[in-house]
Amino acid sequence: MSVPVEHVNTAAFPLVAAERLQVALKDHDVTAEVHDGYGLALVSVWVGLVVWCDGLWFWWRVGWNERSKSVMYARHPATDPARAARRVAFQYADLRARRARPEVTSGAAPVQPDGSAS
């Protein structure tokens, strides 16, 4: 006997899928936090890398299209969290590699804790 569609609690689907992605990301040594509400779930991975989930799809920002002045997104079916995790892990590694700490230029005065230059 099957459950009628109108009796299925679809509100839980985004959270369940996001939690599966979180577990799959651990296989790539990527830790993430899951948050849910308003029919969506978010997997917070890194600064600038948040994966959204509506229960059907995962999607995340992958760049900026200068020509059209719009954000570019990648998406992946929520039914395949293992492969989505692999793609997100590649994006995570790329973001970490590009986020190098700025170097202090020679001759720059050190800044004191009160914000003044010495």
DRENTORKOL-3810 file (N, C-alpha, C; in nm, 4 decimals):
REM DRENTORKOL-3810
@n.u->0.0841; n.v->-0.1175; n.w->0.0000; ca.u->0.0000; ca.v->0.0000; ca.w->0.0000; c.u->0.0885; c.v->0.1237; c.w->0.0000
@n.u->0.0625; n.v->0.2131; n.w->-0.0893; ca.u->0.1425; ca.v->0.3347; ca.w->-0.0968; c.u->0.0713; c.v->0.4496; c.w->-0.0260
@n.u->0.1508; n.v->0.5463; n.w->0.0173; ca.u->0.0982; ca.v->0.6641; ca.w->0.0858; c.u->0.0617; c.v->0.7678; c.w->-0.0187
@n.u->-0.0578; n.v->0.8234; n.w->-0.0124; ca.u->-0.0952; ca.v->0.9283; ca.w->-0.1081; c.u->0.0021; c.v->1.0467; c.w->-0.0987
@n.u->0.0336; n.v->1.1043; n.w->-0.2099; ca.u->0.1303; ca.v->1.2132; ca.w->-0.2163; c.u->0.0951; c.v->1.3275; c.w->-0.1221
@n.u->-0.0318; n.v->1.3582; n.w->-0.1100; ca.u->-0.0721; ca.v->1.4706; ca.w->-0.0251; c.u->-0.0445; c.v->1.4441; c.w->0.1228
@n.u->-0.0162; n.v->1.3179; n.w->0.1604; ca.u->0.0133; ca.v->1.2849; ca.w->0.2994; c.u->0.1626; c.v->1.2686; c.w->0.3269
@n.u->0.2451; n.v->1.2885; n.w->0.2270; ca.u->0.3900; ca.v->1.2783; ca.w->0.2449; c.u->0.4420; c.v->1.4118; c.w->0.2959
@n.u->0.5221; n.v->1.4073; n.w->0.4009; ca.u->0.5779; ca.v->1.5294; ca.w->0.4585; c.u->0.7002; c.v->1.5719; c.w->0.3765
@n.u->0.6767; n.v->1.6503; n.w->0.2737; ca.u->0.7867; ca.v->1.6930; ca.w->0.1865; c.u->0.8746; c.v->1.7982; c.w->0.2516
@n.u->0.8303; n.v->1.8578; n.w->0.3625; ca.u->0.9107; ca.v->1.9592; ca.w->0.4305; c.u->1.0413; c.v->1.9006; c.w->0.4823
@n.u->1.0452; n.v->1.7711; n.w->0.5099; ca.u->1.1662; ca.v->1.7085; ca.w->0.5628; c.u->1.2673; c.v->1.6753; c.w->0.4539
@n.u->1.2274; n.v->1.6705; n.w->0.3285; ca.u->1.3171; ca.v->1.6297; ca.w->0.2208; c.u->1.4427; c.v->1.7170; c.w->0.2100
@n.u->1.4328; n.v->1.8488; n.w->0.2137; ca.u->1.5550; ca.v->1.9296; ca.w->0.2038; c.u->1.6539; c.v->1.9013; c.w->0.3169
@n.u->1.6033; n.v->1.8880; n.w->0.4383; ca.u->1.6913; ca.v->1.8619; ca.w->0.5525; c.u->1.7587; c.v->1.7259; c.w->0.5411
@n.u->1.6825; n.v->1.6245; n.w->0.5047; ca.u->1.7393; ca.v->1.4900; ca.w->0.4903; c.u->1.8470; c.v->1.4888; c.w->0.3820
@n.u->1.8183; n.v->1.5502; n.w->0.2694; ca.u->1.9169; ca.v->1.5543; ca.w->0.1607; c.u->2.0407; c.v->1.6318; c.w->0.2032
@n.u->2.0228; n.v->1.7448; n.w->0.2721; ca.u->2.1367; ca.v->1.8246; ca.w->0.3175; c.u->2.2221; c.v->1.7475; c.w->0.4178
@n.u->2.1579; n.v->1.6739; n.w->0.5062; ca.u->2.2335; ca.v->1.5929; ca.w->0.6023; c.u->2.3107; c.v->1.4813; c.w->0.5323
@n.u->2.2535; n.v->1.4253; n.w->0.4272; ca.u->2.3259; ca.v->1.3228; ca.w->0.3499; c.u->2.4466; c.v->1.3836; c.w->0.2797
@n.u->2.4309; n.v->1.5063; n.w->0.2306; ca.u->2.5452; ca.v->1.5747; ca.w->0.1695; c.u->2.6526; c.v->1.6019; c.w->0.2745
@n.u->2.6125; n.v->1.6441; n.w->0.3922; ca.u->2.7075; ca.v->1.6699; ca.w->0.5008; c.u->2.7896; c.v->1.5446; c.w->0.5321
@n.u->2.7242; n.v->1.4305; n.w->0.5411; ca.u->2.7932; ca.v->1.3040; ca.w->0.5673; c.u->2.8882; c.v->1.2702; c.w->0.4523
@n.u->2.8417; n.v->1.2878; n.w->0.3299; ca.u->2.9248; ca.v->1.2571; ca.w->0.2130; c.u->3.0458; c.v->1.3495; c.w->0.2051
@n.u->3.0311; n.v->1.4740; n.w->0.2481; ca.u->3.1451; ca.v->1.5670; ca.w->0.2478; c.u->3.2541; c.v->1.5222; c.w->0.3443
@n.u->3.2166; n.v->1.4554; n.w->0.4519; ca.u->3.3160; ca.v->1.4045; ca.w->0.5475; c.u->3.4116; c.v->1.3069; c.w->0.4802
@n.u->3.3633; n.v->1.2337; n.w->0.3801; ca.u->3.4497; ca.v->1.1410; ca.w->0.3056; c.u->3.5598; c.v->1.2141; c.w->0.2300
@n.u->3.5427; n.v->1.3448; n.w->0.2110; ca.u->3.6417; ca.v->1.4284; ca.w->0.1431; c.u->3.7127; c.v->1.5209; c.w->0.2423
@n.u->3.7007; n.v->1.4887; n.w->0.3709; ca.u->3.7614; ca.v->1.5678; ca.w->0.4787; c.u->3.7127; c.v->1.7121; c.w->0.4791
@n.u->3.5873; n.v->1.7309; n.w->0.4471; ca.u->3.5254; ca.v->1.8635; ca.w->0.4476; c.u->3.4166; c.v->1.8629; c.w->0.5543
@n.u->3.4304; n.v->1.9513; n.w->0.6527; ca.u->3.3258; ca.v->1.9621; ca.w->0.7540; c.u->3.2290; c.v->2.0718; c.w->0.7133
@n.u->3.1041; n.v->2.0542; n.w->0.7489; ca.u->3.0008; ca.v->2.1498; ca.w->0.7109; c.u->2.8916; c.v->2.1505; c.w->0.8170
@n.u->2.8178; n.v->2.2594; n.w->0.8196; ca.u->2.7034; ca.v->2.2715; ca.w->0.9098; c.u->2.5755; c.v->2.2756; c.w->0.8267
@n.u->2.4698; n.v->2.2178; n.w->0.8816; ca.u->2.3408; ca.v->2.2157; ca.w->0.8121; c.u->2.2416; c.v->2.3026; c.w->0.8880
@n.u->2.1692; n.v->2.3835; n.w->0.8128; ca.u->2.0649; ca.v->2.4695; ca.w->0.8681; c.u->1.9411; c.v->2.4521; c.w->0.7806
@n.u->1.8230; n.v->2.4584; n.w->0.8431; ca.u->1.7024; ca.v->2.4438; ca.w->0.7614; c.u->1.5932; c.v->2.5392; c.w->0.8075
@n.u->1.5017; n.v->2.5615; n.w->0.7177; ca.u->1.3867; ca.v->2.6457; ca.w->0.7460; c.u->1.3266; c.v->2.6977; c.w->0.6173
@n.u->1.1992; n.v->2.7304; n.w->0.6230; ca.u->1.1277; ca.v->2.7888; ca.w->0.5098; c.u->1.1317; c.v->2.7005; c.w->0.3852
@n.u->1.1356; n.v->2.5684; n.w->0.4063; ca.u->1.1298; ca.v->2.4756; ca.w->0.2937; c.u->1.2615; c.v->2.4523; c.w->0.2229
@n.u->1.3700; n.v->2.5076; n.w->0.2763; ca.u->1.5036; ca.v->2.4881; ca.w->0.2194; c.u->1.5991; c.v->2.4436; c.w->0.3288
@n.u->1.7095; n.v->2.3852; n.w->0.2881; ca.u->1.8176; ca.v->2.3547; ca.w->0.3807; c.u->1.9461; c.v->2.4107; c.w->0.3212
@n.u->2.0351; n.v->2.4555; n.w->0.4082; ca.u->2.1637; ca.v->2.5100; ca.w->0.3659; c.u->2.2752; c.v->2.4271; c.w->0.4266
@n.u->2.3768; n.v->2.4004; n.w->0.3470; ca.u->2.4962; ca.v->2.3335; ca.w->0.3953; c.u->2.6081; c.v->2.4368; c.w->0.3862
@n.u->2.6496; n.v->2.4860; n.w->0.5006; ca.u->2.7529; ca.v->2.5882; ca.w->0.5069; c.u->2.8889; c.v->2.5201; c.w->0.5105
@n.u->2.9677; n.v->2.5428; n.w->0.4059; ca.u->3.0937; ca.v->2.4716; ca.w->0.3899; c.u->3.2137; c.v->2.5610; c.w->0.4183
@n.u->3.2156; n.v->2.6799; n.w->0.3600; ca.u->3.3316; ca.v->2.7683; ca.w->0.3689; c.u->3.2846; c.v->2.9089; c.w->0.3358
@n.u->3.3682; n.v->3.0065; n.w->0.3639; ca.u->3.3354; ca.v->3.1443; ca.w->0.3279; c.u->3.3101; c.v->3.1487; c.w->0.1773
@n.u->3.1908; n.v->3.1884; n.w->0.1385; ca.u->3.1573; ca.v->3.1945; ca.w->-0.0031; c.u->3.1111; c.v->3.0637; c.w->-0.0633
@n.u->3.0955; n.v->2.9609; n.w->0.0191; ca.u->3.0484; ca.v->2.8322; ca.w->-0.0336; c.u->2.9359; c.v->2.7782; c.w->0.0551
@n.u->2.8157; n.v->2.8051; n.w->0.0116; ca.u->2.6952; ca.v->2.7559; ca.w->0.0779; c.u->2.6170; c.v->2.6769; c.w->-0.0260
@n.u->2.5812; n.v->2.5555; n.w->0.0101; ca.u->2.5030; ca.v->2.4706; ca.w->-0.0788; c.u->2.3574; c.v->2.4786; c.w->-0.0338
@n.u->2.2707; n.v->2.5135; n.w->-0.1257; ca.u->2.1272; ca.v->2.5223; ca.w->-0.0998; c.u->2.0636; c.v->2.3910; c.w->-0.1428
@n.u->1.9548; n.v->2.3532; n.w->-0.0765; ca.u->1.8836; ca.v->2.2314; ca.w->-0.1151; c.u->1.7340; c.v->2.2501; c.w->-0.0950
@n.u->1.6584; n.v->2.2122; n.w->-0.1968; ca.u->1.5120; ca.v->2.2176; ca.w->-0.1882; c.u->1.4522; c.v->2.0773; c.w->-0.1803
@n.u->1.5372; n.v->1.9768; n.w->-0.1640; ca.u->1.4918; ca.v->1.8383; ca.w->-0.1595; c.u->1.5044; c.v->1.7676; c.w->-0.2922
@n.u->1.5077; n.v->1.8449; n.w->-0.4000; ca.u->1.5257; ca.v->1.7887; ca.w->-0.5345; c.u->1.6648; c.v->1.8171; c.w->-0.5889
@n.u->1.7160; n.v->1.9358; n.w->-0.5601; ca.u->1.8444; ca.v->1.9809; ca.w->-0.6146; c.u->1.9336; c.v->2.0384; c.w->-0.5060
@n.u->2.0646; n.v->2.0222; n.w->-0.5247; ca.u->2.1655; ca.v->2.0994; ca.w->-0.4535; c.u->2.2116; c.v->2.2052; c.w->-0.5521
@n.u->2.2389; n.v->2.3260; n.w->-0.5059; ca.u->2.3009; ca.v->2.4255; ca.w->-0.5922; c.u->2.3902; c.v->2.5161; c.w->-0.5099
@n.u->2.4982; n.v->2.5636; n.w->-0.5734; ca.u->2.5954; ca.v->2.6477; ca.w->-0.5070; c.u->2.6596; c.v->2.7410; c.w->-0.6081
@n.u->2.7075; n.v->2.8521; n.w->-0.5574; ca.u->2.7693; ca.v->2.9537; ca.w->-0.6428; c.u->2.9081; c.v->2.9071; c.w->-0.6846
@n.u->2.9390; n.v->2.9228; n.w->-0.8130; ca.u->3.0703; ca.v->2.8829; ca.w->-0.8629; c.u->3.1471; c.v->2.9978; c.w->-0.9280
@n.u->3.0837; n.v->3.1123; n.w->-0.9423; ca.u->3.1567; ca.v->3.2237; ca.w->-1.0025; c.u->3.0672; c.v->3.3377; c.w->-1.0437
@n.u->3.1269; n.v->3.4252; n.w->-1.1213; ca.u->3.0613; ca.v->3.5458; ca.w->-1.1682; c.u->3.0809; c.v->3.5566; c.w->-1.3179
@n.u->2.9740; n.v->3.5810; n.w->-1.3902; ca.u->2.9819; ca.v->3.6005; ca.w->-1.5340; c.u->2.9914; c.v->3.7507; c.w->-1.5592
@n.u->3.1099; n.v->3.7944; n.w->-1.5936; ca.u->3.1349; ca.v->3.9374; ca.w->-1.6124; c.u->3.0516; c.v->3.9939; c.w->-1.7275
@n.u->3.0363; n.v->3.9158; n.w->-1.8333; ca.u->2.9625; ca.v->3.9649; ca.w->-1.9497; c.u->2.8158; c.v->3.9928; c.w->-1.9183
@n.u->2.7510; n.v->3.8983; n.w->-1.8516; ca.u->2.6090; ca.v->3.9168; ca.w->-1.8209; c.u->2.5862; c.v->3.9779; c.w->-1.6827
@n.u->2.6953; n.v->4.0014; n.w->-1.6098; ca.u->2.6866; ca.v->4.0586; ca.w->-1.4747; c.u->2.5933; c.v->3.9766; c.w->-1.3859
@n.u->2.6148; n.v->3.8455; n.w->-1.3852; ca.u->2.5295; ca.v->3.7582; ca.w->-1.3045; c.u->2.6115; c.v->3.6466; c.w->-1.2395
@n.u->2.5560; n.v->3.5952; n.w->-1.1319; ca.u->2.6189; ca.v->3.4852; ca.w->-1.0593; c.u->2.5997; c.v->3.3560; c.w->-1.1385
@n.u->2.7017; n.v->3.2719; n.w->-1.1374; ca.u->2.6920; ca.v->3.1401; ca.w->-1.2001; c.u->2.6788; c.v->3.0353; c.w->-1.0897
@n.u->2.5900; n.v->2.9404; n.w->-1.1108; ca.u->2.5662; ca.v->2.8347; ca.w->-1.0135; c.u->2.5900; c.v->2.6986; c.w->-1.0757
@n.u->2.6322; n.v->2.6048; n.w->-0.9916; ca.u->2.6346; ca.v->2.4633; ca.w->-1.0288; c.u->2.5171; c.v->2.3995; c.w->-0.9576
@n.u->2.4632; n.v->2.2943; n.w->-1.0150; ca.u->2.3575; ca.v->2.2217; ca.w->-0.9471; c.u->2.3760; c.v->2.0730; c.w->-0.9681
@n.u->2.3178; n.v->1.9985; n.w->-0.8759; ca.u->2.3307; ca.v->1.8530; ca.w->-0.8810; c.u->2.2062; c.v->1.7921; c.w->-0.8163
@n.u->2.1577; n.v->1.6794; n.w->-0.8686; ca.u->2.0391; ca.v->1.6170; ca.w->-0.8095; c.u->2.0622; c.v->1.5783; c.w->-0.6629
@n.u->1.9657; n.v->1.6065; n.w->-0.5786; ca.u->1.9768; ca.v->1.5744; ca.w->-0.4362; c.u->1.9721; c.v->1.4242; c.w->-0.4107
@n.u->1.9355; n.v->1.3480; n.w->-0.5105; ca.u->1.9332; ca.v->1.2022; ca.w->-0.4967; c.u->2.0722; c.v->1.1404; c.w->-0.5050
@n.u->2.1734; n.v->1.2214; n.w->-0.5348; ca.u->2.3111; ca.v->1.1720; ca.w->-0.5494; c.u->2.4074; c.v->1.2551; c.w->-0.4637
@n.u->2.3954; n.v->1.2470; n.w->-0.3301; ca.u->2.4804; ca.v->1.3301; ca.w->-0.2450; c.u->2.6296; c.v->1.2963; c.w->-0.2538
@n.u->2.6645; n.v->1.1716; n.w->-0.2835; ca.u->2.8061; ca.v->1.1349; ca.w->-0.2911; c.u->2.8761; c.v->1.2091; c.w->-0.4043
@n.u->2.8152; n.v->1.2114; n.w->-0.5202; ca.u->2.8769; ca.v->1.2802; ca.w->-0.6339; c.u->2.8706; c.v->1.4323; c.w->-0.6164
@n.u->2.7619; n.v->1.4819; n.w->-0.5587; ca.u->2.7524; ca.v->1.6248; ca.w->-0.5299; c.u->2.8631; c.v->1.6651; c.w->-0.4324
@n.u->2.8879; n.v->1.5812; n.w->-0.3326; ca.u->2.9938; ca.v->1.6102; ca.w->-0.2343; c.u->3.1300; c.v->1.6193; c.w->-0.3015
@n.u->3.1545; n.v->1.5339; n.w->-0.3983; ca.u->3.2819; ca.v->1.5381; ca.w->-0.4710; c.u->3.2964; c.v->1.6718; c.w->-0.5433
@n.u->3.1894; n.v->1.7165; n.w->-0.6080; ca.u->3.1934; ca.v->1.8443; ca.w->-0.6801; c.u->3.2103; c.v->1.9614; c.w->-0.5839
@n.u->3.1378; n.v->1.9569; n.w->-0.4722; ca.u->3.1494; ca.v->2.0634; ca.w->-0.3724; c.u->3.2897; c.v->2.0636; c.w->-0.3124
@n.u->3.3471; n.v->1.9466; n.w->-0.2899; ca.u->3.4829; ca.v->1.9377; ca.w->-0.2354; c.u->3.5847; c.v->2.0008; c.w->-0.3300
@n.u->3.5668; n.v->1.9830; n.w->-0.4603; ca.u->3.6554; ca.v->2.0492; ca.w->-0.5569; c.u->3.6415; c.v->2.2011; c.w->-0.5476
@n.u->3.5197; n.v->2.2502; n.w->-0.5355; ca.u->3.4964; ca.v->2.3939; ca.w->-0.5223; c.u->3.5583; c.v->2.4464; c.w->-0.3921
@n.u->3.5444; n.v->2.3699; n.w->-0.2859; ca.u->3.6020; ca.v->2.4048; ca.w->-0.1563; c.u->3.7541; c.v->2.4169; c.w->-0.1668
@n.u->3.8173; n.v->2.3188; n.w->-0.2283; ca.u->3.9636; ca.v->2.3212; ca.w->-0.2442; c.u->4.0066; c.v->2.4416; c.w->-0.3270
@n.u->3.9317; n.v->2.4722; n.w->-0.4310; ca.u->3.9628; ca.v->2.5871; ca.w->-0.5156; c.u->3.9517; c.v->2.7175; c.w->-0.4367
@n.u->3.8460; n.v->2.7328; n.w->-0.3602; ca.u->3.8292; ca.v->2.8544; ca.w->-0.2800; c.u->3.9392; c.v->2.8685; c.w->-0.1752
@n.u->3.9749; n.v->2.7603; n.w->-0.1113; ca.u->4.0820; ca.v->2.7656; ca.w->-0.0104; c.u->4.2151; c.v->2.8024; c.w->-0.0740
@n.u->4.2411; n.v->2.7502; n.w->-0.1919; ca.u->4.3674; ca.v->2.7798; ca.w->-0.2595; c.u->4.3754; c.v->2.9268; c.w->-0.2997
@n.u->4.2633; n.v->2.9839; n.w->-0.3382; ca.u->4.2619; ca.v->3.1246; ca.w->-0.3814; c.u->4.2581; c.v->3.2217; c.w->-0.2644
@n.u->4.2287; n.v->3.1745; n.w->-0.1471; ca.u->4.2153; ca.v->3.2620; ca.w->-0.0311; c.u->4.3457; c.v->3.2646; c.w->0.0483
@n.u->4.4522; n.v->3.3053; n.w->-0.0173; ca.u->4.5825; ca.v->3.3151; ca.w->0.0490; c.u->4.5842; c.v->3.4380; c.w->0.1390
@n.u->4.6571; n.v->3.4281; n.w->0.2464; ca.u->4.6686; ca.v->3.5419; ca.w->0.3376; c.u->4.7502; c.v->3.6519; c.w->0.2719
@n.u->4.7059; n.v->3.7763; n.w->0.2875; ca.u->4.7832; ca.v->3.8866; ca.w->0.2304; c.u->4.9148; c.v->3.9037; c.w->0.3061
@n.u->5.0178; n.v->3.9387; n.w->0.2331; ca.u->5.1479; ca.v->3.9606; ca.w->0.2953; c.u->5.1629; c.v->4.1078; c.w->0.3303
@n.u->5.2349; n.v->4.1327; n.w->0.4398; ca.u->5.2648; ca.v->4.2701; ca.w->0.4788; c.u->5.3773; c.v->4.3182; c.w->0.3897
@n.u->5.3566; n.v->4.4331; n.w->0.3283; ca.u->5.4609; ca.v->4.4872; ca.w->0.2419; c.u->5.5709; c.v->4.5482; c.w->0.3266
@n.u->5.6919; n.v->4.5394; n.w->0.2787; ca.u->5.8039; ca.v->4.5955; ca.w->0.3550; c.u->5.7878; c.v->4.7460; c.w->0.3659
@n.u->5.8243; n.v->4.7978; n.w->0.4797; ca.u->5.8141; ca.v->4.9405; ca.w->0.5021; c.u->5.6804; c.v->4.9835; c.w->0.5581
@n.u->5.5858; n.v->4.8914; n.w->0.5659; ca.u->5.4560; ca.v->4.9274; ca.w->0.6229; c.u->5.4669; c.v->4.9316; c.w->0.7741
@n.u->5.4083; n.v->5.0320; n.w->0.8332; ca.u->5.4110; ca.v->5.0448; ca.w->0.9782; c.u->5.3159; c.v->4.9435; c.w->1.0401
@n.u->5.3619; n.v->4.8706; n.w->1.1417; ca.u->5.2717; ca.v->4.7758; ca.w->1.2071; c.u->5.1538; c.v->4.8480; c.w->1.2716
@n.u->5.0407; n.v->4.7844; n.w->1.2719; ca.u->4.9218; ca.v->4.8432; ca.w->1.3324; c.u->4.9095; c.v->4.7913; c.w->1.4736
@n.u->4.8868; n.v->4.8819; n.w->1.5676; ca.u->4.8708; ca.v->4.8488; ca.w->1.7087; c.u->4.7290; c.v->4.7994; c.w->1.7364
@n.u->4.7079; n.v->4.7303; n.w->1.8495; ca.u->4.5730; ca.v->4.6817; ca.w->1.8816; c.u->4.4662; c.v->4.7900; c.w->1.8861
@n.u->4.5068; n.v->4.9151; n.w->1.9162; ca.u->4.4074; ca.v->5.0236; ca.w->1.9196; c.u->4.3797; c.v->5.0817; c.w->1.7808
@n.u->4.4458; n.v->5.0262; n.w->1.6766; ca.u->4.4228; ca.v->5.0691; ca.w->1.5393; c.u->4.5192; c.v->5.1748; c.w->1.4902
@n.u->4.6052; n.v->5.2254; n.w->1.5785; ca.u->4.6997; ca.v->5.3281; ca.w->1.5369; c.u->4.8265; c.v->5.2642; c.w->1.4800
@n.u->4.8953; n.v->5.3390; n.w->1.3953; ca.u->5.0229; ca.v->5.2928; ca.w->1.3397; c.u->5.1334; c.v->5.3312; c.w->1.4351
@n.u->5.2369; n.v->5.2467; n.w->1.4439; ca.u->5.3472; ca.v->5.2793; ca.w->1.5362; c.u->5.4537; c.v->5.3586; c.w->1.4678
END
